[in-house]
């Protein structure tokens, strides 16, 4: 298994930027890794995912053009660069992983390893 720990959350004003980090205890290159978010009273939704193999990415339409997912294999760390933040981006952001060398849908149920989350608040 892999343990995931998120960091980098905080409070920012609309239009600002923030970078989230997810530190993995195992080799990040062995997993499809993604970012999800959940606001109170709402279902958890996928934000972005980076795949094993070719390292291609998929970003949700709601954040396309503003958020970028990346990883540093040497550091076993996943990142989410968030720019042009909007109030609707306010949520608890979670790092998730699934050991797979195939593409994994950006659906919460597809991932079996989760971090505790980091809060992002945009005003």
C-alpha positions in Angstrom: 0.0 0.0 0.0 0.9 3.6 -0.2 0.4 6.4 2.3 -0.5 9.8 1.0 -0.1 13.2 2.8 -1.4 16.4 1.3 -0.1 19.9 2.0 -0.2 23.4 0.6 -3.8 24.3 1.3 -4.8 27.6 2.7 -6.9 30.7 2.1 -6.5 32.9 -0.9 -8.4 35.7 -2.7 -10.2 35.1 -6.0 -7.7 35.2 -8.8 -4.9 34.0 -6.7 -2.8 30.9 -7.0 -1.9 27.9 -4.8 0.1 24.8 -5.2 -0.9 21.6 -3.4 1.5 18.7 -2.8 1.0 15.1 -2.1 3.8 13.1 -0.6 3.7 9.4 -1.3 5.4 6.7 0.8 5.8 4.4 -2.3 7.1 5.0 -5.8 4.7 7.4 -7.4 5.5 6.0 -10.8 3.7 2.7 -9.9 0.4 4.5 -9.5 -2.2 6.5 -11.3 -2.5 9.5 -9.0 -5.2 12.1 -8.9 -6.7 15.0 -7.1 -10.3 15.1 -5.9 -12.2 17.7 -4.0 -15.3 17.8 -1.8 -17.3 20.7 -0.4 -19.7 20.3 2.5 -22.9 18.8 1.4 -21.6 17.9 -2.0 -20.2 14.7 -3.5 -16.5 14.2 -4.0 -15.5 15.1 -7.5 -12.5 14.4 -9.6 -10.2 17.3 -10.4 -7.2 15.8 -12.3 -5.3 12.6 -12.8 -1.8 11.7 -14.1 -1.3 8.2 -15.5 1.5 5.7 -15.2 3.3 4.8 -18.4 3.3 7.8 -20.7 2.5 10.2 -17.8 -0.4 11.8 -19.7 -3.0 13.8 -17.7 -6.7 14.5 -17.7 -8.2 17.6 -16.0 -11.8 18.1 -15.2 -13.6 20.6 -17.4 -14.4 22.8 -14.4 -10.7 23.5 -13.8 -9.3 23.1 -17.3 -6.9 25.9 -18.3 -6.5 26.9 -14.6 -5.2 23.8 -12.8 -2.2 21.6 -13.8 -1.3 18.2 -12.3 2.3 17.0 -12.3 4.6 14.7 -10.4 8.2 14.4 -9.3 9.1 10.7 -9.5 12.4 11.2 -7.6 10.5 12.8 -4.7 7.5 10.6 -4.9 5.4 13.7 -4.9 2.3 14.7 -6.7 1.4 18.4 -7.4 -1.6 20.4 -8.3 -0.9 24.0 -9.4 -4.0 26.0 -9.1 -4.2 29.4 -10.8 -7.0 31.9 -11.3 -8.8 30.5 -8.3 -12.5 31.1 -7.9 -14.8 30.9 -4.9 -16.4 27.7 -6.3 -13.0 26.1 -6.0 -13.4 26.2 -2.2 -13.3 22.6 -0.9 -11.3 19.9 0.9 -8.8 18.6 -1.6 -7.7 15.0 -1.5 -4.9 13.1 -3.1 -5.7 9.6 -4.3 -3.9 6.7 -5.9 -4.5 3.4 -7.6 -1.8 1.0 -8.5 -2.2 0.6 -12.2 -0.2 0.8 -15.4 -3.4 1.5 -17.3 -5.5 4.6 -17.5 -7.9 5.0 -14.6 -11.1 7.1 -14.8 -11.3 10.2 -12.7 -13.9 8.7 -10.5 -13.5 8.4 -6.7 -14.6 4.8 -6.6 -11.7 3.8 -8.8 -9.1 4.8 -6.2 -8.3 2.8 -3.1 -5.6 4.9 -1.4 -6.4 8.3 0.0 -4.8 11.1 1.9 -6.5 13.1 4.7 -7.0 16.1 2.6 -6.0 19.8 2.7 -8.5 22.7 2.9 -8.6 25.3 0.1 -10.6 28.4 0.7 -11.1 31.1 -1.9 -12.9 34.4 -1.1 
